[in-house]
């Protein structure tokens, strides 16, 4: 444990000032990243997008101790598995802080990285590791281990739903974090990519699985086909006029959850396209944030009072 803490402190000290002075926590110890050929890959960031990820990790956003309610969320940015449009998720993380929720923006490896042995596996490996890091540090960070969720926008919704539905452990590396559970307690999905079959967002599918994936691989990474009775509950937001990721993705996932008797809340708004975000949403789509907060409270994932009281 002492070695692990020293690693994280060193990592935060060396990398924590990137972009917005938020704490950056690398996911993997040096030389221990799974599914890697060992190539020296550097980050490439421009136009407010990660174009290449050499050091996958978490940007941490913590509420004040006086406002902390113990819940936390991992946020997965969108970008079609080609890049990460991270700036919007930073704003979402800060909004969660106003609710007393700790938030972590996940920058996972992109499937087109030449360092990967198996392109399809890397985002899920990084998401599992991210959840384990948060649970391992829950006590020192003031986080309740049964109130840790994952959120995803667009292709980030596929990362989030994959973490919520896949039970195979693909992230063990033989350290103390391996014993930590990687299953999230809840999922928040906004305009999510869900399926790799009919109604798939072809860009996300091709970037994740390659241009000629097998039917076995398509089924494996179609989240609606991986739902079980143990899948965590979900809050899903989508616009009916989304021309980028067909709304049927959200409907397929909602129906799969309902079939397994997993609690799910689906909100299909008439407007918003594929641009539902924290602000500037049209018409009734503006309500999604309030509905999300109410759902978290209703499902007992968000307390009414800070832990310090």
C-alpha positions, -999 to +999 in steps of 0.1 A: +000+000+000+028+024+009+045+017-025+012+023-043+006+057-026+042+068-034+036+059-070+004+080-072+019+110-054+049+110-077+026+107-108+004+135-096+034+157-088+049+152-123+017+153-144-009+172-123-004+206-140-014+194-175-042+213-192-062+228-163-042+222-132-064+193-122-048+162-106-038+137-132-036+101-120-019+076-144-037+043-146-007+020-149+027+017-132+056+021-156+062-011-175+030-027-163+004-016-188-014-046-202-021-052-239+010-031-248+038-038-272+061-016-251+063+012-277+071+048-265+038+066-273+034+102-264+001+122-259-010+144-287-035+171-278-047+199-300-080+216-309-092+207-274-090+170-283-068+141-274-057+127-307-032+101-293-029+088-257+004+076-244-004+078-207-040+068-199-053+082-167-079+101-147-083+138-142-096+142-107-121+169-096-130+169-059-157+189-041-148+207-009-147+186+022-177+206+035-198+198+004-186+162-002-215+137-001-194+107-008-207+098-043-183+097-073-184+093-110-161+084-138-168+104-170-159+091-204-156+117-232-169+111-267-151+112-300-160+080-319-130+061-305-109+083-328-102+111-304-115+125-270-133+158-268-124+163-232-132+199-224-170+194-222-165+166-197-143+189-176-173+212-172-196+182-164-171+172-137-172+206-121-210+205-122-209+172-103-187+189-078-214+215-071-236+185-062-210+172-037-199+144-061-163+136-068-157+133-105-130+117-126-125+123-164-111+091-180-086+094-208-082+058-220-061+045-248-075+050-283-080+018-303-058+031-332-027+032-311+001+013-327+012+001-292-019-021-288-019-059-292-057-060-292-074-028-301-109-038-289-098-045-254-079-014-244-107+010-235-124-016-212-091-024-196-085+012-188-120+017-175-117-013-152-084-001-138-098+034-133-126+020-111-102-001-091-080+030-085-110+049-071-121+021-049-085+016-036-083+052-026-119+057-015-111+062+021-085+089+017-105+106-010-138+106+010-156+083-014-182+057-005-174+024-023-210+016-030-218+049-047-193+049-076-208+053-111-197+057-146-209+082-172-204+083-209-211+106-238-215+092-274-187+066-278-178+072-242-213+058-235-200+026-250-170+025-227-194+032-198-220+005-208-192-020-214-178-015-179-213-020-166-221-051-185-188-070-190-179-094-162-146-107-176-116-093-158-092-079-184-072-056-163-052-076-137-015-070-136-006-087-103-006-057-080-028-049-049-055-032-070-064-065-087-086-073-056-107-042-060-141-047-078-144-030-111-182-031-115-198+004-113-228+010-090-247+029-116-245+042-152-253+076-167-254+075-205-259+105-228-264+099-265-246+066-261-231+043-286-244+009-274-246-017-302-220-029-328-247-046-348-277-030-366-281+007-357-243+009-349-224+041-352-201+028-379-173+051-371-171+039-335-175+003-345-147+005-372-124+024-349-129-001-320-132-034-338-116-028-372-133-026-406-142-063-409-150-075-374-163-111-368-198-117-357-184-129-324-166-097-318-197-076-328-218-095-303-192-093-276-190-055-278-228-049-283-236-039-247-273-047-251-264-084-255-242-084-224-268-073-199-274-096-169-295-094-138-263-081-121-259-051-144-261-018-125-291+005-130-289+032-157-301+067-165-302+073-202-306+105-221-310+108-259-325+131-285-350+118-310-334+139-338-299+125-332-286+119-367-251+107-356-258+079-332-292+064-339-315+067-308-323+030-312-290+024-294-305+038-262-338+020-267-320-013-273-301-009-240-332+002-221-352-028-233-323-052-225-322-038-189-359-041-185-358-077-198-334-086-170-354-066-145-326-040-140-339-005-131-336+019-160-347+054-167-348+065-204-355+101-215-360+106-252-362+144-259-374+158-292-344+181-298-307+182-291-293+161-319-260+146-310-250+177-290-266+172-256-243+187-231-241+206-199-255+238-213-272+253-244-297+225-248-329+233-267-364+231-253-372+204-228-337+189-232-326+215-207-342+194-180-318+164-183-295+177-156-323+182-131-337+148-139-303+132-135-298+148-101-333+137-090-326+101-103-294+099-084-312+110-052-342+087-058-319+057-064-300+066-031-267+072-050-267+108-038-272+118-002-291+149+010-263+159+034-225+161+032-204+134+049-189+159+073-223+167+089 
